Amino acid sequence: MTLLQAILLGLLQGATEYLPVSSSGHLLLLQHFWAIPQHVRLALTATLHAGTALALLAYFGRTIGGLLASLVGRHRYSGIDGWRKIGYIALGTIPAAAAGLFLDSFIVSRASSPASTGAMLLVTAALLLATRWAVREGGRMSWLPALAIGLAQAVAILPGVSRSGATIGVALLIGIGREEAFEFSFLLSVPVVLAAAVREMIRLDLSVVSPVPLAMGIGTAFVVGLGALTLLRRLVVGRRLWWFSVYCATVGLLVLVLVR
């Protein structure tokens, strides 16, 4: 693994982890075409996820801190509202946690091929395009929408299905307001992203990659991840999430053609 490859993969991870284009799909495809050995690929992927996890905590740090403080009545998220929002996050986390526990080996063995990734990118494109006609807005989060968004997050375990695209897309299609759809999507991702980062770091074998590429990859993923979150919020609020459908459809079709 060269320094340039680590920086490019960090750039890719930071941009695609939060933009609705599937980071797992892009990393799998790039690593496939670069022919990076699997043990090196797993080690680098683990560290890159740590970089984007830190970016998520930095971006939503004040909101997360406020929710935690609300549990003891020391923040504007006070009383039942704070508890209810945390309950929504907990409920929405259950499907993804179950999928990660019981389907992880299946995904690695059956659904991690370039062809399946290309097909799932087309599914992501269709969902993002559908948000262009999401006309019913302004709804507030409740238990059933939280569960529906959580199920969408669970489906995003498939490489090629964007987690942010699936969760924000479903939220918009069922009428959740754009600001709340964006915020809830990423608050919902915090437990999953942190759990995945910790799990992958525990499995990490530092002997297969050198420290300098790892550090550059993490730093790049962190900085680019912060920028991606800022950009995505503007696009969601500005009703332009569907723009990414063109990109996902193009990449998905190209992959299906190239891997035939």
N, C-alpha and C positions, 0 to 999 in steps of 0.2 A: 504494500500500500504506500503510494507516494504522497508527498505533502500536497501536491496539486489535486490528486484524487480525493484526499480527505477534505480539502477546502470546498471542492465542487460538490461533494456529497453533503457537507454541512450546509452549503447554500441551498441545495435541493431540498434537504430535510426542513430547513427553516422556512422556506417558501411554501412547500406543499403540505406540511403538517397542519397548518391552520387555514390556508386557502383551500377551497373545495375542489381539489383535484387529486386527492389520494396520495399521501406521502409513501405509504407502504408499496403501492403499485409502482410509483416512479422509482423508488429505491430498488425494488426487485428488478425492474426492467434495466436500469442503468448498470447495476451490478452484474446482471446476466450478460449484457453486451460487452462489459469490460472483462468478463470471465474471472471475477474475483472469487477466490476459493471460499467455500461456504463458511469455514471456521473464522476466516477474517471478516467476512460479511456480517456474521452475527455479532462479533465483537464491536465492529464499528457502528452497526445499527444501534446497539445498546447505548453507546456513548452519545450518539447524535440525539437519541430520545431524551437523554439527560439534559442536553442543551435546550431543547424546545420546552421541556417541562419547567425549567428555570424561567424561560421567557413567559410562560403562562402565569406562573406565580408572580412575576414582576408586574405584568400588565394588570392582573386582577387582584393584586395584593391588598389594596384598600378595601375592595368589596368583600373579599374572603375574610379579612380581619374584622370587618363590620358584622358579618354574619356570625362569626364565632363570638364576638363581643355581645351580640344580641342575646345569646343564650343566658347571659347573666344580667341583662337589662342595661348595658352600658353603651348602647349605640342606637342610631335611628331605626335599625331593623329590630325594633323592640317587641316584646310580648309575642303574641301568637303569629304575627307576620313573619318574624325571623324564624321561629320554629317551623312554620308551615313551609317556607322556602327550603329550609334544610331537609324537611320531610320529602318535598318534591324531588330534590337532588338524590336523596337516599333511594327513593322508589325507582327513579330513572336509572340508577346505577345497577340495580339488580340484574336486568337482562344482559348487560355487557359483561358483568362479573361471571354470570353463569356460562355465557358463551366462551369467555376466556378460559374457564376452568375445564369445560367439557368438550370444547370443539377445537382447542388450540392444535392438538396433534393432527386432527383431520385437515385443518386449514393448511398446515405445513406440508402434509403429504399429498393432498388432493387438489387444493385450490390455489397453489402458489406458482402456477405455470404462467409464462408470458401470455398464452392464449386466453386463459381464464381471466387474467388481469385486464386484457384488452376488452373482453366482453363486459366486465364489471364497470369499466370506465364508460362504456356506452350507457349502462344503467344509470350511472351518476349523471351523465349528460342529460338523459331524459328527465330525471327528477329536477335538476336545476332549471331546465327549460320550462317545466311546468310552473315554477314559481313566478314566471312572468305574468301569469294570469291569476295569481293569488289575490283576489279582490277583497275578500272578507278579512279585515284587519282590526286590530284594537282589542282582541280578546285577551283575557288574563290567564295566567297559568293556574291550572287546577290538577287534581289527581289523575284524571284520564289523559289529558294532554301530556303530562309528565311521563306517564307510562308509555304512551305512543312514541314520544321522542326518545325514551330509553330503549325501546325496541329498535328504532332506527339506528341508534348508536351500536347496538349489538350486531346488526347486520353489517356494519362497517368494519367488522373484523375481517371481512373478505378483502384481499388485496384488490384495489381498483375501485372500491366503494369509499368515497370520501366521508370521513366521520363528520366534519363540519357541514359538508354539503347535505348529508342525509338528515342530520338533526335540525339544522336551520331550515332546510327545505320542508321537512314534515311540519315543523312548527308554523311556518308561514302558510302552508296549505290548509292547516286546521284552524287558522285565523288568529294565531298569537301575534301581538304587535312586534314590529321589526326590532326595536331596541331590546325588548324582553327576549325575543327569539335568539338574538345574538348573544346576550349575556347568559341566558340559561344554557345554551348549547355548550359554552365553554366552562361555566361553573359545573355542569354535569360531567365534563371531561376531566376535571381535576382529580377525582379519586382514581379513575381509570388510567390516566396518563402517569400519575405518580406511582401507582401500583406496578404498571408496566415498566417504568424506568427503574424502580427498585429491583424488580424481578430480573431484568436484563443485566443490571449492574452486578447482581449476585452471581449470575452465570458468567460474567465477563472473564476472559482469559487474557490478561495484559501481555502475555508472552507472544501473542500473535501479531500485535501491532505496536509500533514504537510510540512513546509518550508525546512527541512533538506533533505528529499528525492528529493524534487523538485530541490534544488541546486545541489545535486550530479548527478541527471539525466541530467541537463543542462550542467554541467561541463564535464561529460563523453561524451555526444553527441558532444560537441565542439571539444574536443581533438581528438576523434576518427574520426570525420568528416574531420578534417585537414589531418589526415593520409590517409583517404580513397581517398581524392582528389589527393594527391601526388601519391598514388599507381595507381589510375585509369589513370592518365595522362601517366604514364610509359607504361601501358598495351595498351592503345589506340595507342600511337606512335609506340610501338613495335609490332603491328598487332596481339595482343592477346586478344582483347575484346571478341572474340567468346568463350573463356574459360568459361565465366560465363553462357553460354547456358547450359552446363552440370549441373551446380548447379540448375538453374531455372527449368529445366526439371525434375530433381530428386525431388525437393521440391514440384513442382506442381503435379506430379504423386502421391507422398506420401499423399498429402492433399486430393486428389480425392479419394484415397483408404480409408483413415482414417475417412472421414466424410460421407461415404456411410451409 
